[in-house]
Amino acid sequence: MTRVAAVDCGTNSIRLLVADLDPATGELTELDRRMRIVRLGQGVDRTGRLADEALERTFAACREYAEVIRDLKAERTRFVATSASRDAENREEFVRGIVAILGVEPEVISGDQEAEFSFTGATKELTGRDDLDKPFLVVDIGGGSTEFVVGDDHVRAARSVDVGCVRMTERHLAADGAVADPPAAAGLAAMRADIDAALDLAEESVPLREARTLVGLAGSVTTVAAIALGLAEYDSAAIHHARIPLEKVREITDMLLASTHEQRAAIPVIHPGRVDVIAAGALVLRRVMERAGAEEVVVSEHDILDGIAWSIA
């Protein structure tokens, strides 16, 4: 066994996985998995820079993670940063802070690399199942971007597009720093058009409609699944590998898009950091399912974080 620590720093959240890995058997034994909403991508789409308060929230989470990594005595750590830090003008400030806290340099990976890690993490447990047809389409809906990967046992095609729950919310549903409550019809129409244009781009290189099983990753998808399952509190064991039909996703998306902040905040399985962005994330999922012709989404709690861990081993 090799004990590793993987950190995935996205636009909306930063997550840690410490696990023992056995490359010979493909076994991953989870020791600690946690997530903090830090909204690193706050305002990046508008300003091109990481906000000072967003950096401090991220650094505070990293100081917590550094203690966990030390306490569990992980042998190797890999820190992967995605869309927001890839785009920001002041990304060097971000890099210096992470090195000072964790002792490793963040790797600002490309969208294609991000997609490879997501595919590995999401499908490693699914490849031997006879109730799921191949090829898989893995869709990772993040805060700033969404990754699409089609593959069987290995990746065949991948594409990252700049459509995510935070980016879409800030671009189409917010004014003067506040999210419309509920969103205006014009903003919703513009967001749908933006998502559909991104799907057109994705289809230039990824055959979305050829996939037989859609696997959905990340917080927008798992939150929609938790609502669909009627959970009183978030339960990753119940959500992992749940199969949510398209009609249920449509119903939940319509409900979220028509709701106020207070109504969304009253849903117990929506993390406080996702209350204002979950409607946009749900709409991305819905449009992906409709474009791909998917009647259901298989929800995975294992994603890019697990893929990063396996890349270390």
KAPEKA-V553350 format. One record per helix or strand of 3 or more residues. SS is the DSSP state (2 for helix, 1 for strand). FROM is the first residue (numbers start at 1). TO is the last residue. Records with the same first field share a line. If there is no record, write none. Layout:
SS = FROM-TO ; FROM-TO
//
This chain:
1 = 2-9 ; 13-22 ; 27-37 ; 76-81 ; 136-141 ; 146-151 ; 155-161 ; 213-217 ; 243-245 ; 296-299
2 = 44-47 ; 52-72 ; 83-87 ; 91-102 ; 111-123 ; 165-173 ; 185-203 ; 208-210 ; 219-228 ; 236-239 ; 246-257 ; 261-265 ; 272-274 ; 278-292 ; 304-312
//
